[in-house]
Amino acid sequence: MGHTAAELAAATPAGRDRYVDLLRAGSLGTVVLGHWLMAAVTADGRMGNLLAVVPGLQLLTWALQVMPVFFFVGGFSHALSYRSLARRLDGQPVYTAFVRARLQRLLRPTLVFVAVWTVLAAAIQLAGAGGGLTGAALRIVTQPLWFIGIYLAMVALTPPLLRLHERHGWAVFAALAGAAAAVDLLRFAAGVPYLEFLNFAFVWLAVHQLGFLRADGRITRPGLLAAAGLAGAVVLVARGPYPLSMVGMPGEKVSNMAPPTLALLCHALWLVGAVELLRAPAARLLARPRAWRAVVAANGIAMTAFLWHLTAMLGVYAAQLALGLPLPAPASPAWWAQLPVRVLLAGLGTAALVALFRRFETPAAPRPAAPGPGPLAALGITLCLFGVLGLSMTGLGGLLEGHSAVLVAVPVTAPVAIAMVIGGWVLVERSRPGGSVRLRG
C-alpha cells in the first residue's frame, strides 16, 4: 500500500537535501508549462511554435529551458543512490541492482503511456482519421520521451563515471566539456559530418557530472559558475553559429538542443550556478511542513504528469475545434486572452490523467535477491535507451505504414523501437535470479 504525501513528508530523514527534490519537481513542472505556452494551434488544426511566431520571446528560453537542472539533479541522486546501494550490498555486484531500481521508476509509467497511445494511434489510422490536429498529435506526443532516453544513458554510465569522479573530480567535467567544444569546432569550422551527435553524450554527461560534484560539496563558488556560464553563452550566441533559442525551433539549420551544443552547456552552467545561489533561502522555505508536503506530493506524480501533459493540452485544443469555438491566430490579442483559460484546462486535464495513471509511478515492494550478471543488465538498459530515443523520433503517426526515422545511422520504426524497450526491460529483469525483483534507489 502506498503512503500519502503527508506520511512520506513526516518520515523524511533529517539529513535529506530537500532542495534537490524541489529542483526535480520544479524543473519538470517548468518544462510542462513551457510546452503549454509554446503550443500554437491554428484554426485549421496545424501545430506551430509560439517562439517561431514571436522570435523575441526566444530570449525567455534562457530562463525557462531548465532540463539541464533535471539532469544535474539526476547526477546528484545517482551518486547518493549508487553509494547507498553499494553499502547495503556489502561487496556484492551493484550494477544490476542499481539499473533495475532506476528502470522501474522510469519505464513502468512510460510503457503504460506508450501502450495507451499505440492503441489509440492504431485505431485512428485504421479509421483513416490521421490528418489535421490528430496527425500532429500522433507525431509530437512521443517527442518528450527523448529526455527519458538520455536519462537512461546516464543511469547506465553512472558507475564508471562516478569512479572517475572520485579519482579526478572536476577534471572529468573538464574533459567532457572539452570534448563537447572539440566536437563543435570540428562541426562548424571543419564541416566534419555526423560528429555533432556525439554531443548528446558529452554535453549531457557533463551536466550529469556536475551533480556528482554537488553531491560531494565541490561546487563552492556557484556565483562564479553562473557568471562564467552566462558570459560563455552570450559570447557564443553573439559571435558564433549558435541560435538564440535554447530549445529546438522548427526549420532551423542549427539547434542548440538536437544535438546539444557548447552554447547549451554554457547555459547549463549558468542555470546550475543560479539554482545553487538560491539553495539557502529555499532550504528555509522547505523547513516548513506545508511547503515540504507540497514538494513530496509533486515528486510523487511528476513523471506521470510529464508523460501525459501534452495529451491534456492537445485534448483542450481538440475540444475547442470540435465545439466550433473560435481559435484566434497565434500571438494575436485574442489568442493571449484565451491563454490563461487553455492553461487552466490543460492543468485540469493533466490532473485527471494523473489520477488515472499515477499508480504505475509507485514502485512495488522490493524482494531481496542476490545481484545477477551485469553484462545482461547493461545490454538491457542499452536496448531501452535506444528504443525510447527511437520512439521519440519516429512518433506514432506512421505506425501502420512503417514510417521510420534514422537513429545513429540506422532506420528504426515505432514497432521496432517499442520492441527494443520491452526486450531491454525483460533482459534487465532476467539479470537477477529469482524473477522480477526491485531494489529502491
N, C-alpha and C positions, 0 to 999 in steps of 0.2 A: 504494500500500500504506500502511495506517495505521501510525502509530508507537505503541509501547507507552507506558504512563504513565511508566515509568522513563526512557525515552528523551526524552519531552517534558519531564519534570522536570529531567533533566540539561542540556537545551538552554535552560532558562529564562534570559532576559536578566537581567543583574544589576539593572537598574533597574525590573523588573516589580513592581507592587504586589500581592504575594501575598495580602494580607489581603482584597482585593476578591474574589479567586477563592474564598477561604474563605467570605465572606459570600454569594456567589452559590449555592454548593452547599449551604451550611448553611441558607439561607432556604428553598430548595425542599425540603430534607430535613425541616425542621421542619413545613412545610405537609403533606407526605406523612404524617408521624407524627400530626399533628393530625387529619387525616381518618380515619386508622385508629382513633384513640382516640374520636372523636366518633360514629362509626357505632354505632347501637343498633338491631339487628335483633331482632324478636320471633319467637316460635316459629311464628307463622302467616305469617312472611315479610314482615311490614311493616317499612319502613325508617324509623327515627326518629333523633333527635339527642340524644346524652347530655347536652348542655348544657341542653336543654329538660326533661329528666328530673330533672336535679340543677342547678337555677338557680345555686346558689352557686359552681359551677365556672366560670361565665361570667367571673369575675374573671381566670382564667388566660389568657383571650384577650388581656389587656393585655401579656402577655409572649410568647405563642405565635402571635399574629396578626402574622407577620413579612413578609407580602407587600410592605409598604412598603419593607422593606430591599432586596428584589429589584429594585424599580423604582428605588430610589436608586442601587444598583449599576449598573443599566442606564443611567442618565444619565451616570455616570462613564465607563463603557465606550464609550457612543456618542460622547461628546465626544472621547475619545482616538482612536477608530477613524475618525471623520469627519475630524479634523485630519490624521491619518496618511495617509489616502487622498487628501486634498487635496494634500499634499506630493508624494505619489507620482505623481499625475496631472498635476501641474505646470501648473495653469491651465486644464485641461480640465474640462468639467462633471462634478461629483462625485455629484450626487443619485442618478442611476440606479445607478451602481456601488455606492453605499452601501446603497440599498434592496435590491438583489439579494443582496448579501453577507449581509444580515440575514435576508432571507426564506428563503434556502436552509437556514440552520441551524434556523430555526423550523418551516418548513412541510413539509419533507421528512418528518420523523418524524410530524408531525401528520396529514398526509394519509394516511400508511400506517395510522395508528391509526384514522382516520375510515373508511377503506376497509374495514378488517377488521370494525369494529363495524357498518358499514352492511350488509355481507353477513350478519353474524350476526342483526342486527335483522330483516332481510327474511325470513330463514329461520325465525326464531322466530315472527314474525307470520303467515307462511304456514301454519305448523303449528298456529296457534291457541293458542300457549303464552305469551301475554304478560301473565299475571297474577302475583300474589304478588311474590316477590323478583325474578323475571325482569323483570316490568314495572317495578319500581323501578329495576333496573339500567339498563334502556333509557332511563329518564327522567333519571337522575343522572350516567351515565358521561361525558357530554359537558359537564357543568356547569363543570368546572375550565378549560375552554377559554376562558372569559371573560378570563383573565389574558393569554392569547396575543393576543386581540383588542386589549386595552388596550396591550400591548407594541408591537404593530404600529402603533398610532396614535402612540406615542412615537417609533418609528423614522421614520415619515412626517414628523413635525413637528420632528425634531432639527435640521435645517439652519437653518430660520428662528429657532427658539428659541435655538439656540447663538449665532447672530449677535446676537440681542437680549441674551443673557447677556454677550457680550464687550463690548457697549457700556454696559450698565446694571447688570450684576452682581446684587446682592441685590434691587434694585428689581423685577426681573422676577418673582422668587419672591414678593415682597410683593404685586405686582399680582394674581398668580394666587390667592394666599391671600385677598386682599381680595375678589376676585370670588367665591370659594367662600363666604366669610362673607356676602356680599350675597345670594347665591342662597338660603342657609339662612334668612336674615332674611325675605326675600320669601316663602319657602315656609311658614315656621312662623308668622310674625307677620301676614302679609297674605293667606295662603292662595292665593297665585298657583299655579295648576296647571301641571304638566309642567316647570316651570323647574328642578326638582331634578335632572333628568337632565343638565343642563349640568355638574354637579359630577363626572360621570365624567371630564370633561376637566380642569376646574380643579383638583380635588384631586390626581389622579394626575400631571398635568403639573407641579404644584408640587413634588411629591416627586421627580419626574424632574429638575427644575431644581436640587434640592439636590445631585444627582450632578454636575452641571456645576460647581457651587461647590466640591465636594470635589476635582474634577479640577484646579482652579486653586488649591488650597490655601487656600480662603477660608472654610472652617469652622474658625475658630481658637479658638472657645470652646464645645466640644461639651457641657461640663457645664452651661453656661447654657442651651443649646438643649434639652437633655434636661429640665432643671428646668422651663423655660417650657412645653414641650410637655406634660409630665405634669400640671402645675398647670392648664393650659388644659383638658385632657381631663377632669380631676376636676371642675372647676367646671361645665363644660358638661353632663356627665352628672348631676351632683348638682342643678343648678339649671334645666337646660333640658329639652327634649323628647327627649333622646338616650338610647337604651338602654345598659345596662351592657356588653353583649357587643359586641366589636369584630369579630365575624363575624355573618353573617346567621342569624336564627333563624326556624324555621317558624311562620307565622301572625302574626308581629309586624307592627304597623301602621307602625312606623318602624324602618328598618335603618341601621346605620352604614356598611354596605358597598354596598348596592344600592338607590339610588345612594349613593356615599360622601358623608360629611358633614364639617362643620368639626371635629367631635369626632374623626373618624378622621384628619384632617390633623394635629391636635394629637398624637394617638397616634403618627403617623409621625415627628413632630419629636422626641418623646421617644425613640423607637427609634433614630433616626439619631444623636442625641446619645449614646445609650448605647453603640452599637456603635463609635462613634468614640473613646470613652473607653477601649475595650479594644484599640485598634489597636496600641499599643506592645508589650504583653505577647504579643499574637497574632503580631506580626512576629517576635519572638524564637523563638516556638514553630515558626513556619513556616520558619525558617532551618535547621531540622533536616531532613535529606534524607528520612527516612521520613515525617515529617508532611507535607511538601510533596508527595511522591509520592501520598499518600492523597488530598490535595485535588485534584491533577491528575486522578487516576483518577475521583474523584467528579464533577468537572465534565464529564468525557467522556461520562458516561451520565445526567447529571441530567435532561435534557429527556425522554429515553425513560422513565426511572423515574417522572417526574411524570405522564406521559401514561397509563401502564399501572398505576399503584399502586391505583387504585380497582378495576380489573379483578381484580387479585390478591386484594384484600380481599373483594370480592363472591364470588370463587371459594371462599374459605375458608368463608364463611357458607353458600354453596350446598352445599358438600360436607358440612358439618355437618348441614344439614337433610336432604339426600339419604340420608345414612347413619343417620338417626334418632338422632343424638347429642343429648343434652339441650342446649337453648339457654335458659338462665335468663333471667328478666326483667331488662331493662337496669338497671344500677346496684345489683342485688342482690349480696349477698356472693359467691354462686356465679359471678355474671357477672364480678365483679372478679377472682376466682380464675382464670377462664379467659382473661382479657385478655392476659396475657403470652404464652400459647401462640398465641392468634389473631394477635397482632402478629408473633410469630416466623414463623408460617406465611405471613402476608401478605408479610413481607420475603423469604422464600424464593421465594414465587410471583413477586414483582416481579423478583427476581434472574433467575429463569428467563425471564421475558418480556423483560428487558433483554438477556440473552444472545441471544435470538431476533431482536430488532428493533434493537439498538444500531447496526448497520451503516448504518441510514438517518440516524443523527445525525452521522455522519462526513462532513465536507464533501468534495466531489470536488475534484480538482486544478484550479486556475484556468487559463483560457486567455485571454491578453490580447486586448483589442479596445477600440476607441475607444468612449467612452460615447455612448449614443443619446439620444433625446428624453426630457427629464424629465417632461413632462405625461403621457406614456403610463405611465411608472413610477408617477407619483402616482395616476393612475386605478386602476392595477392594485392597488397596496397598499391603496387605499381599499376596493375590492371585497373584498379578502382580509380586512380587519379587520371589515367589516360582516358578511361571510359567517361568519367564525369566531364573532363575537358572536351572530349569529342561531342558529347551531347549538348554542351553549351554552345558549340559552334554549328552543329547541324540544325538544331531546333527540331520541332516536330511537324513542320509544315509539309515535308515530303516523306512522311513516314511510310506510306504505302507505295510511293513511286520510286523509292530507293535513292532519294536525294542524299548527296554526300558532301562532306567538307574535308579539306586537307588538314590532317593532324600530323605534324612532324614528317611531312613529305609523303604521308600515306593516306589515301582516301578512306573515310570512315562514314558509315551511315548510322542513323539513330538506333535501329535494332542492334547493330553490332556494338555500338557504344553501351547500350543498356546491358547487353550480354556480358561485356567486359566488366562492368560494375558488379553485376550479380556473381559472375565467376570469381572475381577478385575477393569478394566478401566471403564466398564459400571457402576459398583457399585459406584465408586468414582464420576463419572459424575452425577449419580442419587442422590448422597448425598447432592445435592444443589437443592432447589426448583426452578422451572422455567427453567429446562432443562440444556443444556450444557453452562457452564459459565467458564470464565478463569480470574484468577487474576494473575497479574505479581508478580514474587517472585524472 
